[in-house]
Amino acid sequence: MTLERAVFVHGSGAFGAAAWPRQHGLSLDYDCLYVRRHGFSASDEPLPTDHGRDQAILAEALGRGGHVVAHSQGAVSAMMLAVERPDLVRTLTLIEPACLSLTSDLPATAAHIGVMAPLFAERADMSDDDFLQAFVRRAFDAEARVPSTDDARRDAARLRLQSPPWEAPLTIVPGVPTLVLTGGWEPLYEEVAEYLAGTGAIHRIAPGGHRPHDTTEGAALIRAFLAAARLDVAA
């Protein structure tokens, strides 16, 4: 029996299979591919965000079509592809989606943009480390570790090159079954999730911070959503 394809799209941190430790078991039931977005490499220098290239990577990974599971900023290109090629996207799972252009006029998103936009406006004149420290302070009210390895330095450089998610040209995905999974910790992501729920998406909360898919509950919700789609096809 041919397994359905499931493509996993990482956010701005870990990438490839390393970004999905609790989803590897899905490979027993699905043909799973854990992609790397444009500019993410373990050895090459980081590159700026390219939503068009990300969509091409996802489309190639999907082949004739399948399920897309995307986290944080990876949800942006996943949504864009689902709008352009709904024939390829069987279901869409968006985890803590940074789809902020959809909710830019709503309170939590507008406040976030007000805090972060000035930082992005100044990033060309900042070092990677200075941008990292300022980003973490503004986004999480915490202190970032000073990059001390080549991987950490590449991560910091990559973060500074990412496109502000509130500038992405997003529209609602028509007719694609969608699950939005959030951690219930940050009003910003809950606001995006509720907006998408208002357009027909299913919204579920699994306490786990920005990575609810790493929890037992979150992983089970993703598995159940994908399984329900398989049952619909069988019926």
C-alpha positions in Angstrom: 0.0 0.0 0.0 1.3 3.4 -0.9 1.5 5.7 2.1 0.2 9.3 2.0 2.9 12.0 1.9 3.3 14.3 4.9 5.6 17.2 4.6 6.9 19.0 7.7 8.0 22.7 7.6 10.1 24.1 10.4 10.1 27.5 11.9 13.1 29.8 12.5 15.1 27.5 14.9 15.9 23.9 14.3 15.3 22.6 10.8 14.8 19.3 8.9 14.1 16.2 11.0 15.7 17.8 14.1 12.7 20.2 14.3 10.2 17.4 14.7 11.4 14.9 17.3 7.9 13.8 18.4 6.7 13.3 14.8 9.2 10.8 13.6 6.8 8.0 14.6 4.4 9.2 12.0 6.7 7.6 9.4 5.1 4.3 10.2 1.8 5.5 8.7 2.9 8.3 6.3 5.6 9.0 3.8 7.2 11.7 5.9 9.6 14.4 4.5 11.1 16.9 6.8 12.2 19.8 4.6 14.7 22.6 5.0 13.5 26.0 4.0 15.5 28.3 1.8 18.7 29.5 3.5 18.7 26.9 6.2 21.8 24.7 6.1 24.2 23.0 8.6 27.2 24.2 6.7 26.4 27.0 4.2 26.0 30.6 5.1 22.4 31.7 5.8 20.3 33.5 3.2 17.4 35.9 3.5 13.8 34.7 3.5 12.5 33.8 0.1 8.8 32.8 0.3 8.7 31.9 -3.4 11.7 29.5 -3.0 10.1 28.0 0.1 6.9 27.3 -1.8 8.9 25.6 -4.6 10.6 23.4 -2.0 7.3 22.4 -0.5 5.7 21.7 -3.8 8.5 19.5 -4.9 8.4 17.6 -1.6 4.6 17.1 -1.9 4.9 15.5 -5.3 1.4 14.6 -6.3 0.0 16.0 -3.0 -0.2 15.3 0.7 -0.5 16.7 4.1 1.5 19.8 5.3 2.5 20.4 8.9 4.2 23.7 9.5 5.5 25.5 12.6 5.8 29.3 13.3 7.3 31.1 10.4 7.2 27.9 8.3 3.4 28.3 8.4 3.7 31.4 6.2 5.0 29.7 3.1 2.7 26.7 3.8 -0.4 28.9 3.7 0.9 30.6 0.6 1.3 27.3 -1.2 -2.1 26.1 -0.1 -3.6 29.2 -1.6 -1.7 28.8 -4.9 -1.9 25.0 -5.1 -4.8 23.7 -3.1 -4.7 20.6 -5.4 -1.4 19.6 -3.7 -2.4 20.3 0.0 -4.6 17.5 1.4 -4.7 19.1 4.9 -2.9 21.9 6.6 -1.6 21.8 10.2 -0.4 25.2 11.5 1.5 25.2 14.8 1.8 28.6 16.6 1.6 30.1 13.1 3.4 33.4 12.6 0.8 34.5 10.0 0.7 38.0 11.4 -0.3 39.8 8.3 -3.7 38.3 8.7 -4.2 39.9 12.1 -2.1 43.0 11.9 -5.0 45.2 12.9 -5.9 43.2 16.0 -4.6 44.2 19.4 -2.0 41.6 20.3 -0.5 41.5 16.8 -0.5 45.3 16.5 1.3 45.6 19.8 3.9 43.0 18.7 4.5 44.8 15.4 4.9 48.1 17.3 7.6 46.6 19.4 9.4 44.5 16.7 9.1 46.7 13.6 11.7 49.3 14.7 14.2 46.5 15.4 13.8 45.1 11.9 14.1 48.6 10.5 17.5 48.9 12.1 18.9 45.4 11.6 21.1 46.3 8.6 23.2 48.4 10.9 23.4 45.8 13.7 25.6 42.8 14.2 24.0 39.4 14.3 24.6 39.0 18.0 23.2 42.5 18.8 20.1 41.7 16.8 19.7 38.3 18.5 19.9 39.9 22.0 17.5 42.6 21.1 15.1 40.2 19.4 14.9 37.8 22.4 14.5 40.7 24.9 11.6 42.2 22.9 9.9 39.0 21.8 10.3 36.9 25.0 11.5 39.3 27.7 14.5 37.1 28.3 18.2 37.1 27.7 19.7 35.2 24.8 22.9 33.1 25.1 25.9 34.6 23.4 26.6 32.4 20.3 29.7 30.3 21.0 29.6 27.7 18.3 29.5 27.9 14.5 26.0 26.5 14.5 24.9 29.2 17.0 26.5 31.9 15.0 24.8 30.8 11.8 21.5 30.7 13.7 22.0 34.3 14.9 22.9 35.4 11.3 19.9 33.6 9.9 17.5 35.2 12.5 18.6 38.7 11.4 17.9 37.8 7.7 14.4 36.6 8.3 11.6 38.6 6.7 9.2 40.2 9.2 6.2 37.8 9.2 3.7 40.7 9.2 4.8 41.7 5.7 3.9 38.3 4.0 1.2 38.6 1.4 -1.2 36.1 3.0 -4.8 35.3 2.2 -7.3 32.8 3.6 -6.9 29.2 2.4 -10.1 28.1 0.6 -11.4 24.6 1.1 -8.3 23.0 2.7 -9.1 21.2 6.1 -6.9 23.1 8.6 -5.8 22.5 12.2 -4.3 25.3 14.2 -2.4 24.1 17.2 -1.2 26.6 19.8 0.4 26.4 23.3 -2.0 28.8 25.1 0.9 30.9 26.4 1.0 33.9 24.1 -1.9 36.1 23.1 -0.3 36.9 19.8 -0.6 33.3 18.5 -4.0 32.8 20.1 -5.2 35.8 18.2 -4.0 34.4 14.9 -5.5 31.0 15.8 -8.9 32.5 16.6 -8.9 34.5 13.4 -8.2 31.3 11.4 -10.9 29.5 13.4 -13.3 32.1 12.3 -12.6 31.1 8.7 -13.3 27.4 9.3 -10.1 26.1 10.8 -10.1 23.8 13.9 -8.2 25.3 16.8 -6.8 23.2 19.6 -4.5 24.1 22.5 -1.8 21.8 24.0 0.2 23.6 26.7 3.8 23.5 25.6 4.9 27.0 24.9 5.9 27.8 21.4 6.5 24.1 20.6 3.2 22.4 21.6 3.9 19.6 19.0 6.8 18.4 21.3 4.3 17.4 24.0 2.4 14.2 24.2 -0.9 16.0 23.9 0.1 18.1 21.0 1.6 15.2 19.0 -1.6 13.2 19.6 -3.7 16.1 18.3 -1.7 16.2 15.1 -1.9 12.4 14.6 -5.6 12.4 15.2 -6.2 15.2 12.7 -4.2 13.4 10.0 -6.0 10.1 10.8 -9.4 11.8 10.5 -8.5 13.0 7.0 -7.5 9.5 6.0 -10.8 8.2 7.3 -12.6 10.8 5.2 -10.8 9.6 2.1 -11.6 6.0 2.9 -15.3 6.8 3.3 
